[in-house]
Amino acid sequence: MDRKQQIHLWYFVAAFIGLLLLQEWWSQASVTERIPYSVFLEHLESGRIASVTVRAEGIDGRYREPVNGHTNFVTNVVPPDLTARLEKSKVEFDGTVQNTFISAILSWVVPMLLIFALWNYFLRGVIDKQGMGGMMSVGKSRAKVYVERDTGVTFEDVAGVDEAKAELKEIVDFLKEPKKFGRLGAHIPKGILLTGPPGTGKTLFARAIAGEAGVPFFSISGSEFVEMFVGVGAARVRDLFDQARKAAPCIIFIDELDALGRRRGIGGFGGGHDEKEQTLNQLLAELDGFDPREGIVLLAATNRPEILDPALMRAGRFDRQVVVDRPDKTGRAAILRVHLRKVAVDPALNVDEVAGLTPGFTGAELANLVNEAAIHATRRGATVVGMDDITAALERVVAGMERKGRLLNARERETVAWHEMGHALAAAHLPGADPVHKVSIIPRTIGALGYTMTRPTEDRFVITRSELENRIVMLLAGRAAEQIRFAEVSTGAADDLVRATDIARQIVTRFGMDTTVGQAVLEQDRGGFLGEDRVTFTPRDHSEATAREVDLAIRGLLDMALQRATALLKTCHADLAAGAALLMERETITPAEFPPLRPQEVVAA
């Protein structure tokens, strides 16, 4: 019986008891009459009273025969001379002595028990949700214990990161056969840190290890150690490792380690009395205190390893770091096959083609893509998920939903059409540019009035200066098309200018590709782990003269790119005008519908 059913049962019992008490009170009230003491004396003299009970607070009695429909009566306290009168009238009478001590105790205990019961059944759940729990469980670990049958995840469900999987398989083998690794004196690493961008499958890896090893698996988030009470986090760390020692061999998994292991001194006012620092110190002590030969393996995951405390990252604590990176094309295809097993898929669907359309996608984003495609196929009444559903889902994920309710006037639609066709034709004519997948002037929820979708055919890890310049040309081709058609520019190129300026700045300040500025690195990488953006303040460490040279070099790159884009579009003005007209007519076109969008063999200017 679950907790909800128990509460309903207690409601029924309380209601039943209340009904019995109400019935008893009603029955007593219907046969009992309160009479004045003078009437009591008259009934006593006339012989109508059969028996009485004398109490300290009054008299209860019973008539020989019903009077006014009542068989019992209640009257006031007995005066001192009542005994003589009772004896004279030969009436049977009795007296009782009330135990006031018990009634006084009950008057205090019963309300307290009632309040405690209400707190236990109604308020305790609310307090638990706030993370406080009962007073007896403040220092207890909240780690959830899983075994193989509970996780439901194995290495068969993890794809796309074979190198990380191979390293983590060693952990499973050690837990199953510790003597095999110990015959040469080797021991398993104390701690293994899984790092990588969000959504790459770090938590999934940990659950897969639990499913493969078949040993107790303690899973807890780093934020669950820290509470409002000082010392609670350290107590929970101690309790977690005590439970693990009793259940060894086992695995301890701490998700979001950065919430617990942040570098000491960051974000505080110094000193070592902060609750988070005490919790971290206790974790460091526990890592030094257990022997890896006991069969305890500590796994942790974070996407911000740069902010972790150096004492936590040294050898002997977290001995090994496993990078769970974004998958390449082969890895994305393997991940897609895992998720496509759960939906009805068109046999003609080319998984490798879908993997080529999704560069930079993580495992979580690919799972979301498959789910969105299944939703789109269901919405249109299809029986299987096809390539059209994948394309629609990709547009939904990348560009947002269509906003057909946002109506543009004729001049705005024409401006957007020429702008997007400028991007598309530049991508088709620039060597090494990503091929055009689709062009649309339907507004999207992300704020874009149109978009040109280009998808690379392969993963790129090294980019030359000419390829970076071609990207700037493609970004500025939209503005160049507006200038060709209307002899003026609009605000539609705002996002293109931001991206083009960022590429130009990196060419000059980070990649050392400008001959005027030279090979110096003038700006550090402002991104977080694996290119994730985060806001930081980086002081400038070069002179004003150098800063001016940087600004001039960036301006020169942008001006030259705009001139190249304008010259390129003028050479194919007929295709530009025809494509813009077709785009205004159909709103969305592909290279199959407009062949000039296909890659052309044109030499860069």
C-alpha positions as CSV (number, residue, x, y, z in Angstrom):
1,M,0.0,0.0,0.0
2,D,1.5,3.3,-1.0
3,R,1.6,6.5,1.0
4,K,-1.4,8.1,-0.7
5,Q,-3.6,5.0,0.0
6,Q,-2.5,5.1,3.7
7,I,-3.6,8.7,4.0
8,H,-7.0,7.9,2.5
9,L,-7.4,5.0,5.0
10,W,-6.6,7.3,7.9
11,Y,-9.2,9.7,6.6
12,F,-11.8,6.9,6.6
13,V,-10.9,5.8,10.1
14,A,-11.1,9.4,11.5
15,A,-14.5,9.9,9.7
16,F,-15.9,6.7,11.1
17,I,-14.8,7.5,14.7
18,G,-16.3,11.0,14.4
19,L,-19.6,9.5,13.2
20,L,-19.7,7.1,16.2
21,L,-19.1,10.0,18.6
22,L,-21.7,12.1,16.9
23,Q,-24.2,9.3,17.1
24,E,-23.5,8.7,20.8
25,W,-23.9,12.4,21.6
26,W,-27.2,12.6,19.7
27,S,-28.6,9.5,21.4
28,Q,-27.7,10.9,24.8
29,A,-29.1,14.3,24.0
30,S,-32.4,12.8,22.8
31,V,-33.2,10.9,26.1
32,T,-31.6,13.2,28.7
33,E,-33.3,16.3,30.1
34,R,-31.7,19.1,32.1
35,I,-34.0,20.2,34.9
36,P,-33.8,22.8,37.7
37,Y,-32.9,21.7,41.2
38,S,-36.4,22.6,42.5
39,V,-38.1,20.3,39.9
40,F,-35.6,17.6,40.9
41,L,-36.8,18.0,44.5
42,E,-40.5,17.8,43.5
43,H,-39.8,14.6,41.5
44,L,-37.8,13.2,44.4
45,E,-40.7,13.9,46.8
46,S,-43.3,12.4,44.4
47,G,-41.3,9.2,43.9
48,R,-40.7,9.5,40.2
49,I,-36.9,9.1,40.4
50,A,-35.5,5.6,40.3
51,S,-31.8,6.3,40.8
52,V,-29.3,9.1,40.9
53,T,-25.5,9.5,40.5
54,V,-23.9,12.2,42.5
55,R,-20.9,13.9,40.9
56,A,-18.7,16.8,41.9
57,E,-20.1,18.9,39.1
58,G,-23.7,17.8,39.1
59,I,-26.3,15.0,39.4
60,D,-27.3,12.4,36.8
61,G,-30.5,10.4,37.3
62,R,-33.1,8.1,35.8
63,Y,-36.9,8.3,36.1
64,R,-39.0,5.3,37.0
65,E,-41.2,6.2,34.1
66,P,-40.5,8.6,31.2
67,V,-41.3,12.3,32.0
68,N,-42.1,14.5,29.0
69,G,-40.6,11.7,26.7
70,H,-37.2,11.7,28.6
71,T,-35.9,8.8,30.7
72,N,-32.8,10.5,32.1
73,F,-32.2,13.9,33.7
74,V,-29.3,16.1,34.7
75,T,-29.4,18.8,37.4
76,N,-27.1,21.0,39.4
77,V,-24.6,20.1,42.3
78,V,-26.1,18.4,45.3
79,P,-26.4,20.6,48.4
80,P,-25.2,19.2,51.8
81,D,-28.6,18.3,53.1
82,L,-29.5,16.1,50.1
83,T,-28.4,12.9,51.7
84,A,-30.9,13.1,54.5
85,R,-33.7,13.8,52.0
86,L,-32.6,10.8,49.9
87,E,-32.7,8.6,52.9
88,K,-36.1,9.9,54.0
89,S,-37.5,9.3,50.6
90,K,-36.0,5.8,50.4
91,V,-34.4,6.5,47.0
92,E,-31.5,4.5,45.7
93,F,-28.6,6.9,45.2
94,D,-24.9,6.7,44.6
95,G,-21.8,9.0,44.2
96,T,-18.7,8.9,42.0
97,V,-15.3,10.5,42.4
98,Q,-13.9,12.0,39.2
99,N,-10.1,11.4,38.5
100,T,-9.2,14.9,37.4
101,F,-5.5,14.0,36.9
102,I,-6.2,11.7,33.9
103,S,-8.5,14.2,32.3
104,A,-5.9,17.0,32.7
105,I,-3.2,14.8,31.1
106,L,-5.5,13.9,28.2
107,S,-6.4,17.5,27.7
108,W,-2.7,18.2,27.0
109,V,-1.6,15.0,25.3
110,V,-4.4,14.5,22.8
111,P,-4.0,18.0,21.1
112,M,-0.2,17.4,20.9
113,L,-0.7,14.0,19.3
114,L,-3.2,15.5,16.9
115,I,-0.7,18.3,15.9
116,F,2.1,15.8,15.4
117,A,-0.1,13.6,13.2
118,L,-1.0,16.6,11.0
119,W,2.6,17.6,10.7
120,N,3.6,14.0,9.8
121,Y,1.1,13.5,7.1
122,F,0.8,17.0,5.6
123,L,3.8,19.2,6.3
124,R,6.5,16.7,6.2
125,G,6.2,16.2,2.5
126,V,6.5,19.9,1.9
127,I,9.6,20.2,4.1
128,D,11.2,17.3,2.4
129,K,10.7,18.9,-1.0
130,Q,12.5,22.0,0.3
131,G,15.6,19.9,1.0
132,M,15.5,20.1,4.8
133,G,14.1,16.6,5.7
134,G,13.7,15.4,9.2
135,M,16.0,16.4,12.0
136,M,17.3,12.8,12.3
137,S,18.2,12.7,8.6
138,V,20.0,16.0,8.2
139,G,23.4,14.4,8.1
140,K,22.4,11.4,6.1
141,S,23.4,10.9,2.5
142,R,20.7,11.2,-0.1
143,A,22.4,9.0,-2.7
144,K,20.1,6.7,-4.6
145,V,21.3,3.1,-4.9
146,Y,20.9,1.4,-8.2
147,V,21.7,-2.1,-9.3
148,E,21.8,-3.6,-12.8
149,R,18.1,-4.3,-13.1
150,D,17.2,-0.8,-12.0
151,T,19.2,1.4,-14.4
152,G,18.1,-0.4,-17.6
153,V,21.1,1.1,-19.5
154,T,24.1,-0.8,-20.8
155,F,27.0,0.0,-23.1
156,E,24.7,-1.1,-26.0
157,D,22.7,2.1,-25.4
158,V,25.8,4.3,-25.6
159,A,27.2,5.1,-29.0
160,G,29.4,7.7,-30.8
161,V,32.2,8.0,-28.2
162,D,34.1,4.7,-28.6
163,E,37.4,6.0,-27.0
164,A,35.6,7.0,-23.8
165,K,33.6,3.7,-23.8
166,A,36.8,1.7,-24.0
167,E,38.3,3.5,-21.0
168,L,35.2,3.0,-18.9
169,K,34.9,-0.6,-19.8
170,E,38.1,-1.2,-17.8
171,I,36.3,0.0,-14.7
172,V,33.6,-2.7,-15.3
173,D,36.3,-5.4,-15.9
174,F,38.1,-4.4,-12.7
175,L,34.9,-4.6,-10.6
176,K,34.2,-8.0,-12.1
177,E,37.7,-9.4,-12.0
178,P,39.9,-7.4,-9.6
179,K,42.6,-10.2,-9.5
180,K,43.2,-9.9,-13.2
181,F,44.3,-6.3,-12.9
182,G,46.1,-6.8,-9.6
183,R,48.5,-9.6,-10.7
184,L,51.1,-7.1,-11.9
185,G,50.5,-4.7,-9.0
186,A,48.1,-2.3,-10.8
187,H,45.1,-0.9,-9.2
188,I,42.1,0.9,-10.5
189,P,42.1,4.7,-10.5
190,K,40.5,6.2,-7.3
191,G,38.5,8.8,-9.2
192,I,37.5,9.2,-12.8
193,L,36.2,12.5,-14.0
194,L,33.9,12.7,-17.1
195,T,34.2,16.0,-18.8
196,G,32.5,17.4,-21.9
197,P,29.8,19.8,-23.2
198,P,26.3,19.4,-21.9
199,G,24.3,16.7,-23.6
200,T,27.1,14.4,-24.6
201,G,26.1,11.5,-22.4
202,K,28.2,11.7,-19.2
203,T,25.4,10.7,-16.9
204,L,24.3,8.1,-19.4
205,F,27.8,6.6,-19.3
206,A,27.6,6.3,-15.5
207,R,24.3,4.6,-15.6
208,A,25.6,2.2,-18.3
209,I,28.6,1.3,-16.0
210,A,26.1,0.4,-13.3
211,G,24.1,-1.7,-15.7
212,E,27.2,-3.6,-16.9
213,A,29.0,-4.1,-13.6
214,G,25.9,-5.3,-11.6
215,V,27.3,-3.7,-8.4
216,P,25.6,-1.2,-6.1
217,F,25.6,2.2,-7.7
218,F,25.4,5.3,-5.5
219,S,24.2,8.3,-7.6
220,I,23.9,11.8,-6.1
221,S,24.2,15.3,-7.4
222,G,26.8,17.7,-6.1
223,S,24.2,20.3,-5.1
224,E,22.5,17.8,-2.7
225,F,25.5,17.9,-0.3
226,V,25.1,21.6,0.5
227,E,22.3,22.7,2.8
228,M,21.4,25.7,4.8
229,F,22.8,24.1,8.0
230,V,26.6,24.4,8.5
231,G,28.3,21.1,8.6
232,V,25.5,19.1,6.9
233,G,27.4,18.7,3.6
234,A,30.5,17.3,5.3
235,A,28.3,14.9,7.3
236,R,26.6,13.7,4.2
237,V,30.0,13.1,2.5
238,R,31.1,11.0,5.4
239,D,27.8,9.0,5.5
240,L,28.0,8.4,1.7
241,F,31.5,6.9,1.9
242,D,30.5,4.9,5.0
243,Q,27.6,3.3,3.0
244,A,29.9,2.7,0.1
245,R,32.5,0.8,2.3
246,K,29.7,-1.4,3.6
247,A,28.5,-2.2,0.1
248,A,31.9,-2.6,-1.6
249,P,32.6,-3.4,-4.4
250,C,30.5,-0.5,-5.6
251,I,30.4,2.7,-7.7
252,I,29.9,6.3,-6.4
253,F,28.7,8.7,-9.0
254,I,28.6,12.5,-8.3
255,D,26.8,14.5,-11.0
256,E,27.5,18.2,-11.5
257,L,30.8,18.0,-9.5
258,D,31.4,21.8,-10.0
259,A,28.5,22.5,-7.5
260,L,30.6,20.8,-4.9
261,G,34.2,21.1,-6.0
262,R,34.5,24.7,-7.1
263,R,37.9,26.3,-6.6
264,R,38.2,27.5,-3.0
265,G,38.2,31.3,-2.6
266,I,36.1,31.9,-5.8
267,G,32.9,33.9,-5.1
268,G,33.5,34.2,-1.3
269,F,35.2,36.6,1.1
270,G,38.1,34.3,1.9
271,G,38.5,32.1,4.9
272,G,37.9,28.4,5.3
273,H,34.6,28.5,7.2
274,D,32.3,28.5,4.2
275,E,29.9,25.5,4.1
276,K,30.9,24.5,0.5
277,E,34.6,24.6,1.4
278,Q,34.0,22.4,4.4
279,T,32.1,19.9,2.2
280,L,35.0,20.0,-0.3
281,N,37.6,19.5,2.4
282,Q,35.7,16.5,3.7
283,L,35.5,15.0,0.1
284,L,39.3,15.5,-0.2
285,A,39.8,13.7,3.1
286,E,37.6,10.8,2.0
287,L,39.4,10.4,-1.3
288,D,42.7,10.1,0.6
289,G,41.2,7.7,3.1
290,F,39.9,4.8,1.1
291,D,42.0,2.1,-0.6
292,P,41.1,1.4,-4.3
293,R,41.7,-2.2,-3.7
294,E,38.5,-2.2,-1.6
295,G,36.6,-2.0,-4.9
296,I,35.2,1.5,-4.5
297,V,35.2,3.5,-7.7
298,L,34.4,7.2,-7.7
299,L,32.9,8.7,-10.9
300,A,32.1,12.3,-11.3
301,A,30.8,14.4,-14.2
302,T,31.1,18.1,-15.0
303,N,31.0,20.4,-18.0
304,R,33.1,23.1,-16.3
305,P,36.4,21.5,-15.3
306,E,38.2,24.8,-15.5
307,I,36.6,26.0,-12.2
308,L,37.4,22.8,-10.2
309,D,39.8,23.0,-7.2
310,P,43.4,22.0,-8.1
311,A,43.5,19.9,-5.0
312,L,40.6,17.8,-6.3
313,M,42.2,17.3,-9.7
314,R,45.6,16.1,-8.6
315,A,46.9,12.6,-9.1
316,G,45.8,10.3,-6.3
317,R,42.3,11.7,-6.2
318,F,40.9,12.0,-9.7
319,D,43.6,10.0,-11.5
320,R,41.9,9.9,-14.9
321,Q,39.9,12.4,-16.9
322,V,37.8,11.0,-19.7
323,V,36.6,13.6,-22.3
324,V,33.1,12.8,-23.6
325,D,33.3,15.1,-26.7
326,R,30.8,16.0,-29.4
327,P,30.6,13.0,-31.7
328,D,31.9,13.1,-35.3
329,K,29.9,12.1,-38.3
330,T,30.4,8.3,-37.7
331,G,29.5,8.8,-34.1
332,R,26.4,10.7,-34.9
333,A,25.3,8.0,-37.2
334,A,25.7,5.4,-34.5
335,I,23.8,7.6,-32.0
336,L,21.0,8.1,-34.5
337,R,20.7,4.3,-35.0
338,V,20.3,3.9,-31.3
339,H,17.5,6.4,-31.1
340,L,15.8,5.4,-34.4
341,R,15.4,1.8,-33.0
342,K,12.6,3.2,-30.8
343,V,10.5,4.7,-33.6
344,A,9.0,3.4,-36.9
345,V,11.5,4.5,-39.6
346,D,11.1,4.5,-43.4
347,P,13.5,1.8,-44.7
348,A,14.7,4.2,-47.3
349,L,16.0,6.7,-44.7
350,N,19.7,7.3,-45.1
351,V,21.1,7.6,-41.6
352,D,24.6,8.7,-42.8
353,E,22.9,11.6,-44.7
354,V,21.1,12.7,-41.6
355,A,24.4,12.5,-39.7
356,G,26.0,14.8,-42.3
357,L,23.3,17.3,-41.8
358,T,23.9,17.6,-38.0
359,P,27.5,18.7,-37.4
360,G,28.1,19.8,-33.8
361,F,25.0,18.0,-32.5
362,T,25.4,16.3,-29.1
363,G,23.7,13.0,-28.2
364,A,20.9,14.8,-26.4
365,E,20.3,17.0,-29.4
366,L,20.2,14.0,-31.7
367,A,17.7,12.3,-29.4
368,N,15.6,15.5,-29.5
369,L,15.8,15.6,-33.3
370,V,14.5,12.1,-33.6
371,N,11.7,12.8,-31.2
372,E,10.7,16.0,-33.1
373,A,10.7,14.0,-36.4
374,A,8.4,11.4,-34.9
375,I,6.1,14.1,-33.6
376,H,6.0,15.7,-37.1
377,A,5.3,12.4,-38.8
378,T,2.5,11.8,-36.3
379,R,1.0,15.2,-36.9
380,R,0.8,14.7,-40.7
381,G,-0.7,11.2,-40.2
382,A,2.3,9.2,-41.6
383,T,3.0,5.6,-40.6
384,V,6.8,5.9,-40.6
385,V,9.4,8.7,-40.1
386,G,11.0,9.8,-43.3
387,M,13.6,12.2,-44.5
388,D,11.0,15.0,-44.9
389,D,10.2,14.6,-41.2
390,I,13.9,14.7,-40.3
391,T,14.4,17.9,-42.3
392,A,11.3,19.6,-40.7
393,A,12.6,18.6,-37.3
394,L,16.0,20.0,-38.1
395,E,14.5,23.3,-39.1
396,R,12.5,23.3,-36.0
397,V,15.5,22.7,-33.8
398,V,17.9,25.1,-35.6
399,A,15.7,27.9,-36.7
400,G,12.6,27.6,-34.6
401,M,8.9,27.2,-35.5
402,E,7.4,29.0,-38.5
403,R,5.5,32.2,-37.8
404,K,3.1,32.4,-40.7
405,G,1.0,34.8,-38.7
406,R,3.7,37.5,-39.0
407,L,2.8,39.2,-42.2
408,L,5.4,41.3,-44.1
409,N,4.5,44.0,-46.6
410,A,5.6,43.7,-50.2
411,R,8.8,45.7,-49.8
412,E,9.9,43.8,-46.8
413,R,9.3,40.4,-48.4
414,E,11.3,41.5,-51.5
415,T,14.1,42.7,-49.3
416,V,14.3,39.5,-47.3
417,A,14.1,37.4,-50.6
418,W,17.0,39.3,-52.2
419,H,19.0,39.1,-48.9
420,E,18.6,35.3,-48.5
421,M,19.2,34.7,-52.2
422,G,22.5,36.6,-51.9
423,H,23.6,34.3,-49.0
424,A,22.6,31.2,-51.0
425,L,24.3,32.2,-54.3
426,A,27.5,33.2,-52.5
427,A,27.6,29.8,-50.8
428,A,27.0,28.1,-54.1
429,H,29.8,30.0,-55.9
430,L,32.5,30.2,-53.2
431,P,35.0,27.3,-53.2
432,G,35.0,25.2,-50.1
433,A,31.7,26.7,-48.8
434,D,29.1,24.4,-47.2
435,P,26.4,23.5,-49.8
436,V,23.0,25.1,-49.6
437,H,20.3,22.8,-48.1
438,K,17.2,25.1,-48.2
439,V,16.3,28.8,-48.5
440,S,13.2,30.3,-46.9
441,I,11.6,33.7,-46.3
442,I,9.1,32.3,-43.7
443,P,9.7,34.1,-40.4
444,R,10.8,31.9,-37.5
445,T,10.3,32.1,-33.8
446,I,13.9,32.9,-33.1
447,G,13.3,36.3,-34.7
448,A,14.7,35.7,-38.1
449,L,12.6,36.9,-41.1
450,G,14.2,34.3,-43.3
451,Y,17.1,31.9,-43.3
452,T,19.6,30.1,-45.6
453,M,20.4,26.6,-44.3
454,T,23.8,25.3,-45.3
455,R,25.0,22.0,-44.0
456,P,28.6,20.7,-44.3
457,T,29.3,17.4,-46.0
458,E,32.1,16.4,-43.6
459,D,33.5,17.4,-40.2
460,R,36.2,20.1,-40.4
461,F,38.9,20.4,-37.7
462,V,41.4,22.7,-39.5
463,I,40.3,25.9,-41.4
464,T,42.5,28.0,-43.6
465,R,42.5,31.8,-43.9
466,S,40.9,31.7,-47.4
467,E,38.0,29.6,-46.0
468,L,37.5,31.9,-43.1
469,E,37.4,34.9,-45.5
470,N,34.9,33.0,-47.7
471,R,32.7,32.6,-44.7
472,I,32.8,36.4,-44.2
473,V,31.9,36.9,-47.8
474,M,28.9,34.7,-47.5
475,L,27.7,36.5,-44.4
476,L,28.0,39.9,-46.1
477,A,26.5,38.7,-49.4
478,G,23.0,39.4,-48.0
479,R,23.8,43.0,-47.5
480,A,25.5,43.2,-50.9
481,A,22.4,41.9,-52.6
482,E,20.3,44.6,-50.9
483,Q,22.7,47.2,-52.1
484,I,22.5,45.9,-55.7
485,R,18.7,45.8,-55.7
486,F,17.7,48.9,-53.6
487,A,20.9,50.9,-53.5
488,E,20.6,51.1,-49.7
489,V,20.9,48.7,-46.8
490,S,18.5,47.6,-44.0
491,T,18.7,46.3,-40.5
492,G,18.3,42.7,-41.7
493,A,22.0,42.1,-41.7
494,A,22.5,42.9,-38.0
495,D,23.2,39.2,-37.0
496,D,25.4,38.7,-40.1
497,L,27.6,41.6,-39.1
498,V,28.1,40.3,-35.6
499,R,29.2,36.9,-36.9
500,A,31.4,38.4,-39.7
501,T,33.1,40.8,-37.3
502,D,33.8,38.0,-34.8
503,I,35.4,35.8,-37.5
504,A,37.5,38.8,-38.7
505,R,38.6,39.6,-35.1
506,Q,39.7,36.0,-34.5
507,I,41.7,36.0,-37.8
508,V,43.6,39.1,-36.6
509,T,43.9,38.6,-32.8
510,R,43.8,34.8,-32.2
511,F,45.0,33.0,-35.3
512,G,47.9,35.3,-36.3
513,M,46.8,35.4,-39.9
514,D,47.2,39.2,-40.6
515,T,50.5,40.3,-41.9
516,T,50.2,43.8,-40.4
517,V,49.6,42.7,-36.8
518,G,51.8,39.7,-37.1
519,Q,51.9,36.3,-35.4
520,A,51.1,37.5,-31.9
521,V,48.0,36.4,-30.0
522,L,46.4,39.5,-28.7
523,E,43.2,38.0,-27.2
524,Q,42.7,34.7,-25.3
525,D,40.0,32.3,-26.1
526,R,36.9,33.8,-24.4
527,G,35.0,30.5,-24.6
528,G,34.4,28.0,-21.9
529,F,35.0,24.3,-22.1
530,L,35.1,23.0,-25.7
531,G,34.0,26.3,-27.1
532,E,31.0,27.0,-24.9
533,D,30.4,30.7,-24.6
534,R,30.6,32.4,-21.2
535,V,31.0,36.0,-20.2
536,T,34.4,36.9,-18.9
537,F,36.5,40.0,-18.6
538,T,39.9,39.8,-20.3
539,P,42.2,42.8,-19.7
540,R,44.0,44.1,-22.8
541,D,47.7,43.5,-22.7
542,H,48.8,45.4,-25.8
543,S,49.2,49.1,-26.6
544,E,46.8,51.6,-28.1
545,A,48.8,51.6,-31.3
546,T,48.5,47.9,-31.6
547,A,44.8,48.1,-30.8
548,R,44.4,50.6,-33.7
549,E,46.2,48.3,-36.0
550,V,43.8,45.5,-35.0
551,D,40.8,47.7,-35.7
552,L,42.1,48.7,-39.1
553,A,42.8,45.1,-40.0
554,I,39.3,44.0,-39.0
555,R,37.8,46.9,-41.0
556,G,39.9,46.0,-44.0
557,L,38.8,42.4,-43.9
558,L,35.2,43.3,-43.7
559,D,35.4,45.9,-46.5
560,M,37.2,43.6,-48.8
561,A,34.7,40.8,-48.1
562,L,31.8,43.1,-48.9
563,Q,33.5,44.2,-52.2
564,R,34.0,40.5,-53.1
565,A,30.4,39.7,-52.3
566,T,29.2,42.6,-54.4
567,A,31.4,41.6,-57.4
568,L,30.4,37.9,-57.2
569,L,26.6,38.7,-57.1
570,K,26.9,41.1,-60.0
571,T,28.4,38.4,-62.2
572,C,25.3,36.2,-61.5
573,H,22.7,39.0,-61.4
574,A,20.3,37.1,-63.5
575,D,20.3,34.1,-61.2
576,L,20.0,36.5,-58.2
577,A,16.9,38.2,-59.6
578,A,15.3,34.9,-60.8
579,G,16.0,33.2,-57.5
580,A,14.5,36.1,-55.5
581,A,11.4,36.1,-57.6
582,L,11.0,32.3,-57.2
583,L,11.5,32.7,-53.5
584,M,8.8,35.3,-53.2
585,E,6.5,33.0,-55.1
586,R,7.1,29.8,-53.2
587,E,8.6,31.1,-49.9
588,T,10.9,28.0,-49.6
589,I,13.1,26.5,-52.3
590,T,15.8,23.9,-52.5
591,P,18.7,23.4,-54.9
592,A,16.6,20.8,-56.7
593,E,14.0,23.5,-57.5
594,F,16.6,26.1,-58.4
595,P,19.7,24.6,-59.9
596,P,21.9,27.7,-59.6
597,L,22.0,27.0,-55.9
598,R,24.1,23.9,-56.5
599,P,27.8,24.2,-56.0
600,Q,29.6,25.9,-58.9
601,E,33.2,25.6,-59.9
602,V,34.2,29.2,-59.5
603,V,37.7,30.5,-58.6
604,A,37.8,32.9,-55.6
605,A,38.4,36.5,-56.5
